[in-house]
Amino acid sequence: MASIECVANVLDLLVRSAPGFQGIEDFEKTVKAWVAILEPIPDDLLGKVVVLMGREGWEYQAFPKAGDLYQMALNLVDPEPLAEEAWLTIKQHSRYANTRSDNDNPVKLGGRTAEALRLMGGDRGWLEDELPFRRKEFLDVYAGLRKRQRQQAALALPEGNGKGLLTG
């Protein structure tokens, strides 16, 4: 899990690689705050995230927040497809939905993709001209599931997460 040493090194690297950034006013307090946020992320994954950010550049004009690194780390380890990739699978699945049973459909769904389609009521009876609306609905449902799964994972943190952050 994110150690004080790792987070201090991450912040140091980010400060040194951010052109024009003046530095962090209270480095020690910032490290403590970032450790509380990044605690569930293993040091090696956090190191990969900051290297990727340094190589690709982050998409923000301002200095990145700890939450940006947290989300990027989750993206790296999320086994589910991106929403647009999942939608393409749904489109393929829907082509067979009206002519075959779910067991006979050659396009198999799983995980978040299957759950999002289930929450939408399935894909039987979809018409071609409905697809733009179905796509928007699917992407919204899929994003909501992704957010909920991440929030549930964050709530399952070990007891004591952030302990001492607001004291001393």
KOLKEVO-839583 format. One record per residue (C-alpha): residue number from 1; residue in one letter; chain; x, y, z. Coordinates in pm, whole numbers, plus 32768, in hexadecimal, padded with zeros to 4 digits. Each point is the difference from the previous one (the first is absolute). Layout:
REM residues N
<site><seq>NUM</seq><type>A</type><mol>A</mol><c1>X</c1><c2>Y</c2><c3>Z</c3></site>
...
REM end
This chain:
REM residues 168
<site><seq>1</seq><type>M</type><mol>A</mol><c1>8000</c1><c2>8000</c2><c3>8000</c3></site>
<site><seq>2</seq><type>A</type><mol>A</mol><c1>8074</c1><c2>8162</c2><c3>7FBA</c3></site>
<site><seq>3</seq><type>S</type><mol>A</mol><c1>8119</c1><c2>8048</c2><c3>80F2</c3></site>
<site><seq>4</seq><type>I</type><mol>A</mol><c1>8071</c1><c2>8155</c2><c3>807B</c3></site>
<site><seq>5</seq><type>E</type><mol>A</mol><c1>814D</c1><c2>7FD2</c2><c3>7F4D</c3></site>
<site><seq>6</seq><type>C</type><mol>A</mol><c1>7F5A</c1><c2>7FA7</c2><c3>7EB5</c3></site>
<site><seq>7</seq><type>V</type><mol>A</mol><c1>7F0A</c1><c2>8122</c2><c3>8010</c3></site>
<site><seq>8</seq><type>A</type><mol>A</mol><c1>811B</c1><c2>80F2</c2><c3>8056</c3></site>
<site><seq>9</seq><type>N</type><mol>A</mol><c1>80C3</c1><c2>7F82</c2><c3>7ED2</c3></site>
<site><seq>10</seq><type>V</type><mol>A</mol><c1>7ECC</c1><c2>801E</c2><c3>7F22</c3></site>
<site><seq>11</seq><type>L</type><mol>A</mol><c1>7FC3</c1><c2>8167</c2><c3>806C</c3></site>
<site><seq>12</seq><type>D</type><mol>A</mol><c1>816F</c1><c2>8054</c2><c3>7FD2</c3></site>
<site><seq>13</seq><type>L</type><mol>A</mol><c1>7FFF</c1><c2>7F71</c2><c3>7EA0</c3></site>
<site><seq>14</seq><type>L</type><mol>A</mol><c1>7EBF</c1><c2>80B6</c2><c3>7FA6</c3></site>
<site><seq>15</seq><type>V</type><mol>A</mol><c1>8087</c1><c2>814B</c2><c3>8083</c3></site>
<site><seq>16</seq><type>R</type><mol>A</mol><c1>8146</c1><c2>7FD5</c2><c3>7F40</c3></site>
<site><seq>17</seq><type>S</type><mol>A</mol><c1>7F51</c1><c2>7FA0</c2><c3>7EBD</c3></site>
<site><seq>18</seq><type>A</type><mol>A</mol><c1>7EF8</c1><c2>8114</c2><c3>8006</c3></site>
<site><seq>19</seq><type>P</type><mol>A</mol><c1>808C</c1><c2>8127</c2><c3>7F40</c3></site>
<site><seq>20</seq><type>G</type><mol>A</mol><c1>7FC4</c1><c2>8148</c2><c3>80B0</c3></site>
<site><seq>21</seq><type>F</type><mol>A</mol><c1>7F76</c1><c2>7F61</c2><c3>813B</c3></site>
<site><seq>22</seq><type>Q</type><mol>A</mol><c1>8086</c1><c2>80B3</c2><c3>8133</c3></site>
<site><seq>23</seq><type>G</type><mol>A</mol><c1>7FF7</c1><c2>7EDE</c2><c3>80F4</c3></site>
<site><seq>24</seq><type>I</type><mol>A</mol><c1>7F2F</c1><c2>7F91</c2><c3>8127</c3></site>
<site><seq>25</seq><type>E</type><mol>A</mol><c1>7FD8</c1><c2>80EA</c2><c3>8127</c3></site>
<site><seq>26</seq><type>D</type><mol>A</mol><c1>7FF4</c1><c2>7EFB</c2><c3>8116</c3></site>
<site><seq>27</seq><type>F</type><mol>A</mol><c1>8094</c1><c2>7EC3</c2><c3>7F6C</c3></site>
<site><seq>28</seq><type>E</type><mol>A</mol><c1>7FD8</c1><c2>7F2C</c2><c3>813B</c3></site>
<site><seq>29</seq><type>K</type><mol>A</mol><c1>7E8C</c1><c2>804D</c2><c3>802A</c3></site>
<site><seq>30</seq><type>T</type><mol>A</mol><c1>7FC7</c1><c2>7FC8</c2><c3>7E8C</c3></site>
<site><seq>31</seq><type>V</type><mol>A</mol><c1>80A8</c1><c2>7EAC</c2><c3>8012</c3></site>
<site><seq>32</seq><type>K</type><mol>A</mol><c1>7F22</c1><c2>7F9E</c2><c3>8128</c3></site>
<site><seq>33</seq><type>A</type><mol>A</mol><c1>7EC7</c1><c2>806E</c2><c3>7F48</c3></site>
<site><seq>34</seq><type>W</type><mol>A</mol><c1>8062</c1><c2>7F47</c2><c3>7EC1</c3></site>
<site><seq>35</seq><type>V</type><mol>A</mol><c1>8053</c1><c2>7EC4</c2><c3>80C5</c3></site>
<site><seq>36</seq><type>A</type><mol>A</mol><c1>7E9E</c1><c2>8002</c2><c3>8092</c3></site>
<site><seq>37</seq><type>I</type><mol>A</mol><c1>7F6C</c1><c2>8015</c2><c3>7EA1</c3></site>
<site><seq>38</seq><type>L</type><mol>A</mol><c1>80F1</c1><c2>7F15</c2><c3>7F50</c3></site>
<site><seq>39</seq><type>E</type><mol>A</mol><c1>8024</c1><c2>7F03</c2><c3>811C</c3></site>
<site><seq>40</seq><type>P</type><mol>A</mol><c1>7F4E</c1><c2>7EE1</c2><c3>7F48</c3></site>
<site><seq>41</seq><type>I</type><mol>A</mol><c1>80E9</c1><c2>801D</c2><c3>7ED2</c3></site>
<site><seq>42</seq><type>P</type><mol>A</mol><c1>813A</c1><c2>7F25</c2><c3>8014</c3></site>
<site><seq>43</seq><type>D</type><mol>A</mol><c1>814D</c1><c2>80B8</c2><c3>7FE1</c3></site>
<site><seq>44</seq><type>D</type><mol>A</mol><c1>8061</c1><c2>7F4E</c2><c3>7EBE</c3></site>
<site><seq>45</seq><type>L</type><mol>A</mol><c1>7EB7</c1><c2>805F</c2><c3>7F56</c3></site>
<site><seq>46</seq><type>L</type><mol>A</mol><c1>801D</c1><c2>8166</c2><c3>807A</c3></site>
<site><seq>47</seq><type>G</type><mol>A</mol><c1>815F</c1><c2>800C</c2><c3>7F6E</c3></site>
<site><seq>48</seq><type>K</type><mol>A</mol><c1>7F7B</c1><c2>7F89</c2><c3>7EAE</c3></site>
<site><seq>49</seq><type>V</type><mol>A</mol><c1>7EF0</c1><c2>8107</c2><c3>8008</c3></site>
<site><seq>50</seq><type>V</type><mol>A</mol><c1>80EF</c1><c2>8120</c2><c3>803D</c3></site>
<site><seq>51</seq><type>V</type><mol>A</mol><c1>80F0</c1><c2>7F85</c2><c3>7EF4</c3></site>
<site><seq>52</seq><type>L</type><mol>A</mol><c1>7EDD</c1><c2>7FED</c2><c3>7F09</c3></site>
<site><seq>53</seq><type>M</type><mol>A</mol><c1>7F93</c1><c2>815D</c2><c3>8061</c3></site>
<site><seq>54</seq><type>G</type><mol>A</mol><c1>8160</c1><c2>807E</c2><c3>7FCD</c3></site>
<site><seq>55</seq><type>R</type><mol>A</mol><c1>8022</c1><c2>7F57</c2><c3>7EAE</c3></site>
<site><seq>56</seq><type>E</type><mol>A</mol><c1>7EA9</c1><c2>8055</c2><c3>7F78</c3></site>
<site><seq>57</seq><type>G</type><mol>A</mol><c1>7FCD</c1><c2>8145</c2><c3>80B7</c3></site>
<site><seq>58</seq><type>W</type><mol>A</mol><c1>7EC7</c1><c2>8032</c2><c3>80CA</c3></site>
<site><seq>59</seq><type>E</type><mol>A</mol><c1>7ED4</c1><c2>80A0</c2><c3>7F62</c3></site>
<site><seq>60</seq><type>Y</type><mol>A</mol><c1>7FDE</c1><c2>8113</c2><c3>8101</c3></site>
<site><seq>61</seq><type>Q</type><mol>A</mol><c1>8087</c1><c2>8160</c2><c3>7FFB</c3></site>
<site><seq>62</seq><type>A</type><mol>A</mol><c1>8030</c1><c2>7FFB</c2><c3>8178</c3></site>
<site><seq>63</seq><type>F</type><mol>A</mol><c1>80CE</c1><c2>7F18</c2><c3>80D9</c3></site>
<site><seq>64</seq><type>P</type><mol>A</mol><c1>7F52</c1><c2>7EAA</c2><c3>8014</c3></site>
<site><seq>65</seq><type>K</type><mol>A</mol><c1>7F34</c1><c2>7FA5</c2><c3>8131</c3></site>
<site><seq>66</seq><type>A</type><mol>A</mol><c1>802B</c1><c2>7EC2</c2><c3>80C8</c3></site>
<site><seq>67</seq><type>G</type><mol>A</mol><c1>7EAE</c1><c2>7F92</c2><c3>7F7A</c3></site>
<site><seq>68</seq><type>D</type><mol>A</mol><c1>8085</c1><c2>8019</c2><c3>7E9C</c3></site>
<site><seq>69</seq><type>L</type><mol>A</mol><c1>810E</c1><c2>7F03</c2><c3>8055</c3></site>
<site><seq>70</seq><type>Y</type><mol>A</mol><c1>7F04</c1><c2>7F25</c2><c3>80B9</c3></site>
<site><seq>71</seq><type>Q</type><mol>A</mol><c1>7F18</c1><c2>7FF6</c2><c3>7ED1</c3></site>
<site><seq>72</seq><type>M</type><mol>A</mol><c1>811E</c1><c2>7FBD</c2><c3>7F10</c3></site>
<site><seq>73</seq><type>A</type><mol>A</mol><c1>8074</c1><c2>7EDD</c2><c3>80D8</c3></site>
<site><seq>74</seq><type>L</type><mol>A</mol><c1>7EA1</c1><c2>7F70</c2><c3>8002</c3></site>
<site><seq>75</seq><type>N</type><mol>A</mol><c1>7FF0</c1><c2>8021</c2><c3>7E86</c3></site>
<site><seq>76</seq><type>L</type><mol>A</mol><c1>8141</c1><c2>7F39</c2><c3>7FE0</c3></site>
<site><seq>77</seq><type>V</type><mol>A</mol><c1>7F7B</c1><c2>7EDA</c2><c3>80CA</c3></site>
<site><seq>78</seq><type>D</type><mol>A</mol><c1>7E90</c1><c2>8008</c2><c3>7F99</c3></site>
<site><seq>79</seq><type>P</type><mol>A</mol><c1>7FBF</c1><c2>7EB3</c2><c3>7F50</c3></site>
<site><seq>80</seq><type>E</type><mol>A</mol><c1>7EC4</c1><c2>8081</c2><c3>7F5A</c3></site>
<site><seq>81</seq><type>P</type><mol>A</mol><c1>8004</c1><c2>8093</c2><c3>7EA0</c3></site>
<site><seq>82</seq><type>L</type><mol>A</mol><c1>7FE0</c1><c2>8173</c2><c3>7FC4</c3></site>
<site><seq>83</seq><type>A</type><mol>A</mol><c1>7E9A</c1><c2>8073</c2><c3>7FCE</c3></site>
<site><seq>84</seq><type>E</type><mol>A</mol><c1>801E</c1><c2>802A</c2><c3>7E86</c3></site>
<site><seq>85</seq><type>E</type><mol>A</mol><c1>809C</c1><c2>7EA6</c2><c3>7FDD</c3></site>
<site><seq>86</seq><type>A</type><mol>A</mol><c1>7EE5</c1><c2>7F6C</c2><c3>80CF</c3></site>
<site><seq>87</seq><type>W</type><mol>A</mol><c1>7F01</c1><c2>80B4</c2><c3>7F24</c3></site>
<site><seq>88</seq><type>L</type><mol>A</mol><c1>8093</c1><c2>7F61</c2><c3>7EC7</c3></site>
<site><seq>89</seq><type>T</type><mol>A</mol><c1>7FD4</c1><c2>7EAB</c2><c3>80A3</c3></site>
<site><seq>90</seq><type>I</type><mol>A</mol><c1>7E98</c1><c2>8058</c2><c3>805A</c3></site>
<site><seq>91</seq><type>K</type><mol>A</mol><c1>7FBA</c1><c2>8064</c2><c3>7E96</c3></site>
<site><seq>92</seq><type>Q</type><mol>A</mol><c1>8084</c1><c2>7EB0</c2><c3>7F88</c3></site>
<site><seq>93</seq><type>H</type><mol>A</mol><c1>7F35</c1><c2>7F4B</c2><c3>810D</c3></site>
<site><seq>94</seq><type>S</type><mol>A</mol><c1>7EC1</c1><c2>80B9</c2><c3>7F9F</c3></site>
<site><seq>95</seq><type>R</type><mol>A</mol><c1>8019</c1><c2>7F87</c2><c3>7E97</c3></site>
<site><seq>96</seq><type>Y</type><mol>A</mol><c1>7FBF</c1><c2>7E9E</c2><c3>807B</c3></site>
<site><seq>97</seq><type>A</type><mol>A</mol><c1>7F13</c1><c2>8055</c2><c3>811E</c3></site>
<site><seq>98</seq><type>N</type><mol>A</mol><c1>7EC1</c1><c2>7FEF</c2><c3>7F32</c3></site>
<site><seq>99</seq><type>T</type><mol>A</mol><c1>804F</c1><c2>7EB6</c2><c3>7F56</c3></site>
<site><seq>100</seq><type>R</type><mol>A</mol><c1>80AE</c1><c2>7F31</c2><c3>810C</c3></site>
<site><seq>101</seq><type>S</type><mol>A</mol><c1>7FE2</c1><c2>7FB9</c2><c3>8171</c3></site>
<site><seq>102</seq><type>D</type><mol>A</mol><c1>8103</c1><c2>8097</c2><c3>80E8</c3></site>
<site><seq>103</seq><type>N</type><mol>A</mol><c1>80A9</c1><c2>7EAD</c2><c3>801B</c3></site>
<site><seq>104</seq><type>D</type><mol>A</mol><c1>801D</c1><c2>7FE4</c2><c3>7E84</c3></site>
<site><seq>105</seq><type>N</type><mol>A</mol><c1>8081</c1><c2>8163</c2><c3>7FCA</c3></site>
<site><seq>106</seq><type>P</type><mol>A</mol><c1>8167</c1><c2>7FE2</c2><c3>7F82</c3></site>
<site><seq>107</seq><type>V</type><mol>A</mol><c1>8057</c1><c2>8150</c2><c3>809D</c3></site>
<site><seq>108</seq><type>K</type><mol>A</mol><c1>8031</c1><c2>7FBD</c2><c3>8172</c3></site>
<site><seq>109</seq><type>L</type><mol>A</mol><c1>7FDE</c1><c2>8113</c2><c3>8100</c3></site>
<site><seq>110</seq><type>G</type><mol>A</mol><c1>808C</c1><c2>8010</c2><c3>815C</c3></site>
<site><seq>111</seq><type>G</type><mol>A</mol><c1>804B</c1><c2>80E5</c2><c3>8122</c3></site>
<site><seq>112</seq><type>R</type><mol>A</mol><c1>7F9D</c1><c2>816C</c2><c3>7FEC</c3></site>
<site><seq>113</seq><type>T</type><mol>A</mol><c1>7F94</c1><c2>7FE0</c2><c3>7E93</c3></site>
<site><seq>114</seq><type>A</type><mol>A</mol><c1>7F00</c1><c2>7EEF</c2><c3>804C</c3></site>
<site><seq>115</seq><type>E</type><mol>A</mol><c1>7F86</c1><c2>80B6</c2><c3>8138</c3></site>
<site><seq>116</seq><type>A</type><mol>A</mol><c1>7FCD</c1><c2>8147</c2><c3>7F43</c3></site>
<site><seq>117</seq><type>L</type><mol>A</mol><c1>7F38</c1><c2>7F4F</c2><c3>7EF2</c3></site>
<site><seq>118</seq><type>R</type><mol>A</mol><c1>7F32</c1><c2>7F4D</c2><c3>8109</c3></site>
<site><seq>119</seq><type>L</type><mol>A</mol><c1>7FB2</c1><c2>814E</c2><c3>80A9</c3></site>
<site><seq>120</seq><type>M</type><mol>A</mol><c1>7F90</c1><c2>8087</c2><c3>7EAE</c3></site>
<site><seq>121</seq><type>G</type><mol>A</mol><c1>7F0B</c1><c2>7EE0</c2><c3>7FDD</c3></site>
<site><seq>122</seq><type>G</type><mol>A</mol><c1>80C4</c1><c2>7F3D</c2><c3>7EFD</c3></site>
<site><seq>123</seq><type>D</type><mol>A</mol><c1>802D</c1><c2>802E</c2><c3>7E8D</c3></site>
<site><seq>124</seq><type>R</type><mol>A</mol><c1>7EE0</c1><c2>7F35</c2><c3>7F6D</c3></site>
<site><seq>125</seq><type>G</type><mol>A</mol><c1>7F2F</c1><c2>80C8</c2><c3>7F0E</c3></site>
<site><seq>126</seq><type>W</type><mol>A</mol><c1>80F8</c1><c2>8118</c2><c3>7FC6</c3></site>
<site><seq>127</seq><type>L</type><mol>A</mol><c1>7FD7</c1><c2>80AE</c2><c3>7EB1</c3></site>
<site><seq>128</seq><type>E</type><mol>A</mol><c1>8120</c1><c2>808A</c2><c3>7F35</c3></site>
<site><seq>129</seq><type>D</type><mol>A</mol><c1>7F86</c1><c2>8168</c2><c3>801B</c3></site>
<site><seq>130</seq><type>E</type><mol>A</mol><c1>7FF4</c1><c2>7FE3</c2><c3>817D</c3></site>
<site><seq>131</seq><type>L</type><mol>A</mol><c1>8174</c1><c2>7FB5</c2><c3>801E</c3></site>
<site><seq>132</seq><type>P</type><mol>A</mol><c1>8077</c1><c2>8169</c2><c3>803B</c3></site>
<site><seq>133</seq><type>F</type><mol>A</mol><c1>7F0D</c1><c2>801E</c2><c3>8124</c3></site>
<site><seq>134</seq><type>R</type><mol>A</mol><c1>8054</c1><c2>7EA5</c2><c3>8082</c3></site>
<site><seq>135</seq><type>R</type><mol>A</mol><c1>8172</c1><c2>8057</c2><c3>7FEB</c3></site>
<site><seq>136</seq><type>K</type><mol>A</mol><c1>7FD0</c1><c2>8135</c2><c3>80D8</c3></site>
<site><seq>137</seq><type>E</type><mol>A</mol><c1>7F30</c1><c2>7F3C</c2><c3>80FA</c3></site>
<site><seq>138</seq><type>F</type><mol>A</mol><c1>8103</c1><c2>7EE9</c2><c3>800D</c3></site>
<site><seq>139</seq><type>L</type><mol>A</mol><c1>8125</c1><c2>80EF</c2><c3>802F</c3></site>
<site><seq>140</seq><type>D</type><mol>A</mol><c1>7F49</c1><c2>80B0</c2><c3>811D</c3></site>
<site><seq>141</seq><type>V</type><mol>A</mol><c1>7FA5</c1><c2>7EB8</c2><c3>80AE</c3></site>
<site><seq>142</seq><type>Y</type><mol>A</mol><c1>815F</c1><c2>7F74</c2><c3>7FCC</c3></site>
<site><seq>143</seq><type>A</type><mol>A</mol><c1>80A0</c1><c2>813C</c2><c3>808F</c3></site>
<site><seq>144</seq><type>G</type><mol>A</mol><c1>7F19</c1><c2>7FEF</c2><c3>812D</c3></site>
<site><seq>145</seq><type>L</type><mol>A</mol><c1>805E</c1><c2>7E95</c2><c3>8041</c3></site>
<site><seq>146</seq><type>R</type><mol>A</mol><c1>8171</c1><c2>8052</c2><c3>7FDE</c3></site>
<site><seq>147</seq><type>K</type><mol>A</mol><c1>7FE0</c1><c2>811D</c2><c3>80F8</c3></site>
<site><seq>148</seq><type>R</type><mol>A</mol><c1>7F3A</c1><c2>7F2C</c2><c3>80F5</c3></site>
<site><seq>149</seq><type>Q</type><mol>A</mol><c1>80FB</c1><c2>7EE2</c2><c3>7FEF</c3></site>
<site><seq>150</seq><type>R</type><mol>A</mol><c1>811E</c1><c2>80F0</c2><c3>8042</c3></site>
<site><seq>151</seq><type>Q</type><mol>A</mol><c1>7F4B</c1><c2>80A2</c2><c3>8124</c3></site>
<site><seq>152</seq><type>Q</type><mol>A</mol><c1>7FB8</c1><c2>7EAB</c2><c3>8096</c3></site>
<site><seq>153</seq><type>A</type><mol>A</mol><c1>816D</c1><c2>7FA1</c2><c3>7FDA</c3></site>
<site><seq>154</seq><type>A</type><mol>A</mol><c1>8068</c1><c2>8144</c2><c3>80AD</c3></site>
<site><seq>155</seq><type>L</type><mol>A</mol><c1>7F0C</c1><c2>7FC1</c2><c3>811E</c3></site>
<site><seq>156</seq><type>A</type><mol>A</mol><c1>8099</c1><c2>7EA9</c2><c3>8036</c3></site>
<site><seq>157</seq><type>L</type><mol>A</mol><c1>8149</c1><c2>809C</c2><c3>806E</c3></site>
<site><seq>158</seq><type>P</type><mol>A</mol><c1>80A9</c1><c2>7F75</c2><c3>8133</c3></site>
<site><seq>159</seq><type>E</type><mol>A</mol><c1>7F9F</c1><c2>809E</c2><c3>814A</c3></site>
<site><seq>160</seq><type>G</type><mol>A</mol><c1>80D9</c1><c2>8128</c2><c3>805A</c3></site>
<site><seq>161</seq><type>N</type><mol>A</mol><c1>801B</c1><c2>808E</c2><c3>7E9F</c3></site>
<site><seq>162</seq><type>G</type><mol>A</mol><c1>806C</c1><c2>8168</c2><c3>8027</c3></site>
<site><seq>163</seq><type>K</type><mol>A</mol><c1>802A</c1><c2>7FDB</c2><c3>8177</c3></site>
<site><seq>164</seq><type>G</type><mol>A</mol><c1>80B7</c1><c2>8129</c2><c3>808D</c3></site>
<site><seq>165</seq><type>L</type><mol>A</mol><c1>7FCC</c1><c2>80D7</c2><c3>7ECD</c3></site>
<site><seq>166</seq><type>L</type><mol>A</mol><c1>7F34</c1><c2>8107</c2><c3>80B1</c3></site>
<site><seq>167</seq><type>T</type><mol>A</mol><c1>80C9</c1><c2>7FF7</c2><c3>813F</c3></site>
<site><seq>168</seq><type>G</type><mol>A</mol><c1>8164</c1><c2>8069</c2><c3>803C</c3></site>
REM end
